[in-house]
Amino acid sequence: MIRLINFNSDLFNIRRKGMCSVADSVNENAHSAMSVPDKSIPEAVATVRSRRRPSPGEPLAFCGRCREWTPMQWLPFNERGKRAKNWFQCEYCGNRDLTLRYLTAEEAIRRNSRRETG
């Protein structure tokens, strides 16, 4: 089965062996120094590579700098404060000003009783 492959002419410079002239080699060197255009890489791909996807059930905190719910990273013991909100930093950007999501009393009792019976 033969498939047709379309290459983006801005990214690829395809030549057959033995059919290259001096002018082509000069243009090829100039072309290889050129950077890849930003529009060729989708933004979604760049964000997926740089950020780890949190697992289901992992505790998250709201980061004001990232403006989303992100995984938390423990601070070193000597840098932690007295309150729980001073124990963590954002895993992505390192911001220490996080908003934690606290459980209500009923939710804590329900989870605790589920853990004891299960």
C-alpha positions as CSV (number, residue, x, y, z in Angstrom):
1,M,0.0,0.0,0.0
2,I,1.4,3.4,-1.0
3,R,0.6,6.4,1.1
4,L,1.1,10.1,0.1
5,I,3.0,12.1,2.7
6,N,2.8,15.9,2.5
7,F,5.8,17.7,4.1
8,N,5.7,21.3,5.4
9,S,8.0,23.2,3.1
10,D,9.1,25.5,5.9
11,L,10.4,22.6,8.0
12,F,11.8,20.2,5.5
13,N,14.3,20.8,2.6
14,I,14.4,17.5,0.6
15,R,16.9,17.0,-2.2
16,R,18.0,14.0,-4.2
17,K,21.5,12.8,-3.8
18,G,24.0,14.0,-6.5
19,M,21.7,16.7,-7.8
20,C,22.8,19.5,-5.5
21,S,24.6,22.6,-7.0
22,V,26.8,25.2,-5.2
23,A,23.9,27.7,-4.9
24,D,21.8,25.0,-3.3
25,S,24.4,24.2,-0.7
26,V,24.7,27.9,0.2
27,N,20.9,28.2,0.6
28,E,20.8,24.9,2.5
29,N,23.3,26.3,5.1
30,A,21.3,29.5,5.5
31,H,18.1,27.5,5.8
32,S,19.5,25.2,8.5
33,A,20.4,28.2,10.7
34,M,16.8,29.4,10.5
35,S,14.6,28.7,13.6
36,V,11.3,26.8,13.4
37,P,8.3,29.1,13.2
38,D,6.2,29.2,16.4
39,K,3.0,28.6,14.6
40,S,4.1,25.1,13.6
41,I,4.1,23.8,17.2
42,P,0.7,23.7,18.9
43,E,0.4,25.3,22.3
44,A,-1.3,22.2,23.8
45,V,1.8,20.1,23.0
46,A,4.1,22.5,24.7
47,T,2.0,22.6,27.9
48,V,1.6,18.8,28.1
49,R,5.4,18.2,27.9
50,S,6.2,20.7,30.6
51,R,3.6,19.7,33.2
52,R,2.9,16.4,34.8
53,R,-0.7,15.3,34.8
54,P,-1.9,14.8,38.4
55,S,-3.3,11.4,39.2
56,P,-7.0,11.0,40.2
57,G,-7.5,11.6,43.9
58,E,-4.2,13.5,44.3
59,P,-4.6,16.6,46.5
60,L,-4.4,19.9,44.6
61,A,-4.1,23.5,45.6
62,F,-5.0,26.7,43.7
63,C,-1.9,28.5,42.5
64,G,-2.5,32.3,42.0
65,R,0.4,32.5,39.5
66,C,-0.7,29.5,37.3
67,R,-4.4,30.3,37.9
68,E,-5.3,26.7,38.1
69,W,-5.5,23.8,40.5
70,T,-2.0,22.3,40.6
71,P,-0.2,19.5,42.5
72,M,1.7,20.5,45.6
73,Q,5.3,19.9,46.5
74,W,6.6,19.7,50.1
75,L,8.9,22.4,51.3
76,P,12.1,21.5,53.2
77,F,11.4,20.9,56.9
78,N,13.3,24.0,58.1
79,E,11.3,26.3,55.7
80,R,7.8,25.2,56.8
81,G,5.6,27.4,58.9
82,K,3.2,26.6,61.6
83,R,0.1,26.4,59.4
84,A,-0.6,23.8,56.7
85,K,-0.8,26.5,54.0
86,N,2.9,27.3,54.5
87,W,4.1,23.7,54.0
88,F,3.8,23.4,50.3
89,Q,4.7,25.1,47.0
90,C,3.3,24.8,43.5
91,E,5.0,21.9,41.6
92,Y,5.0,23.8,38.3
93,C,6.1,27.3,39.1
94,G,7.4,27.1,42.8
95,N,4.8,29.7,44.0
96,R,4.3,29.4,47.8
97,D,1.1,31.4,48.0
98,L,-1.3,28.5,47.5
99,T,-5.0,28.3,48.4
100,L,-5.7,24.9,49.9
101,R,-9.1,23.1,49.8
102,Y,-10.1,22.0,53.3
103,L,-12.6,19.3,54.0
104,T,-15.8,20.0,55.8
105,A,-16.4,18.2,59.1
106,E,-19.0,15.9,57.5
107,E,-16.7,15.0,54.6
108,A,-13.8,14.2,57.0
109,I,-16.1,11.9,59.1
110,R,-17.5,10.2,56.1
111,R,-14.0,9.5,54.6
112,N,-12.7,8.3,58.0
113,S,-15.6,5.9,58.5
114,R,-15.1,4.6,55.0
115,R,-11.4,3.9,55.7
116,E,-12.2,2.1,59.0
117,T,-14.8,-0.2,57.4
118,G,-13.0,-0.9,54.2
